[in-house]
Amino acid sequence: QVQLVESGGGLVQAGDSLRLSCAASGRTFSSYFMGWFRQAPGKERDFVAAISWRGSNTYYSDSVKGRFTISRDNAKSTAYLQMNSLKPEDTAVYYCAARPRSYSNNPAGPGEYDYWGQGTQVTVSS
């Protein structure tokens, strides 16, 4: 069993930056494929970014590409999402997710992930 705990959310203005963290329990974090998703009120949970087990491969949705950066520190069992140039449409609850495999054939698919955090709220005001 893996537990994921997100942190770093908050209320910011458009153009600001935030860094989200996802701390994982367990000794096998380094072998997990990690992802970030977000869900705005009344909308489905959408893919944001994902990263392979060693960080050599990263994936982004078109809406965040060039503004967000996913990374991981396997020594700290933590994944990160650096969010720059935030927009009001980035407002959502952000979730991290873990897949107990080193790779994914469909990084954007929520069904690929077995474990989810409780989410952290990000609100961007205009």
C-alpha positions in Angstrom: 0.0 0.0 0.0 1.2 3.5 -0.9 0.0 6.7 0.7 0.4 10.0 -1.1 0.1 13.4 0.6 0.0 16.6 -1.5 1.0 20.0 -0.2 1.8 23.4 -1.5 -1.5 24.6 -2.8 -3.0 28.0 -2.1 -4.5 31.2 -3.4 -2.3 33.2 -5.8 -2.8 35.8 -8.5 -2.5 35.3 -12.2 1.1 35.2 -13.3 2.3 33.9 -10.0 4.0 30.5 -9.3 3.4 27.6 -7.0 5.2 24.4 -6.3 3.2 21.4 -5.3 4.8 18.4 -3.5 3.6 14.8 -3.3 5.2 12.8 -0.5 4.9 9.1 -0.8 5.2 6.4 1.8 6.8 3.1 1.2 10.3 2.0 0.1 9.6 1.5 -3.6 8.8 5.0 -4.7 11.7 5.0 -7.1 10.0 2.3 -9.1 6.7 4.1 -9.4 5.4 6.1 -12.4 4.0 9.3 -11.0 1.3 11.6 -12.3 -0.5 14.8 -11.5 -4.2 15.4 -12.3 -6.6 18.2 -11.5 -10.3 18.6 -11.1 -12.2 21.8 -11.3 -15.7 22.1 -9.9 -18.3 20.4 -12.1 -15.6 19.0 -14.4 -13.9 15.7 -14.9 -10.4 14.9 -13.5 -7.9 15.9 -16.1 -4.4 14.9 -16.7 -1.7 17.5 -16.0 1.7 15.8 -16.1 3.5 12.6 -15.5 7.1 11.3 -15.0 8.8 8.0 -15.4 10.6 6.3 -12.5 14.0 7.8 -13.1 12.7 11.1 -14.4 14.0 10.6 -17.9 10.6 10.8 -19.5 8.0 13.5 -18.8 4.6 14.1 -20.2 2.4 17.2 -20.2 -1.1 18.2 -21.2 -1.2 20.9 -23.9 -2.8 23.3 -21.5 0.2 23.4 -19.2 3.1 22.6 -21.5 5.8 25.3 -21.2 4.4 26.6 -17.9 4.5 23.5 -15.6 7.4 21.2 -14.8 7.1 17.8 -13.2 10.1 16.4 -11.3 10.9 13.8 -8.6 13.4 13.2 -5.9 13.6 9.5 -5.3 15.8 9.9 -2.3 13.0 11.9 -0.7 10.2 9.8 -2.1 8.6 13.0 -3.4 7.3 14.2 -6.7 6.9 17.9 -7.5 4.9 20.1 -9.8 6.4 23.5 -10.5 3.6 25.8 -11.8 4.6 29.1 -13.4 2.6 31.8 -15.2 -0.6 30.6 -13.5 -3.9 31.4 -15.0 -7.4 31.5 -13.5 -8.3 28.5 -15.6 -5.6 26.5 -13.6 -7.9 26.7 -10.6 -8.7 23.2 -9.4 -7.9 20.6 -6.8 -4.6 19.0 -7.8 -4.1 15.3 -7.2 -0.9 13.2 -7.4 -1.2 9.6 -8.4 1.2 6.6 -8.4 1.4 3.6 -10.7 3.4 0.7 -9.3 5.3 0.2 -12.6 8.3 2.1 -14.0 6.5 3.0 -17.2 3.0 3.7 -18.6 1.6 3.3 -22.1 -1.0 5.8 -21.4 0.3 8.4 -18.9 -2.8 10.6 -19.2 -5.2 7.8 -18.3 -6.5 8.0 -14.7 -7.0 4.2 -14.8 -3.3 3.7 -15.1 -2.8 4.7 -11.5 -3.5 2.6 -8.4 -2.9 5.2 -5.7 -4.2 8.7 -5.2 -3.6 11.5 -2.8 -6.3 13.5 -1.1 -5.7 16.6 -3.3 -4.6 20.2 -2.7 -6.6 23.3 -3.7 -5.0 25.7 -6.1 -6.9 29.0 -6.7 -5.7 31.6 -9.2 -7.4 35.0 -9.1 -7.5 37.3 -12.0 
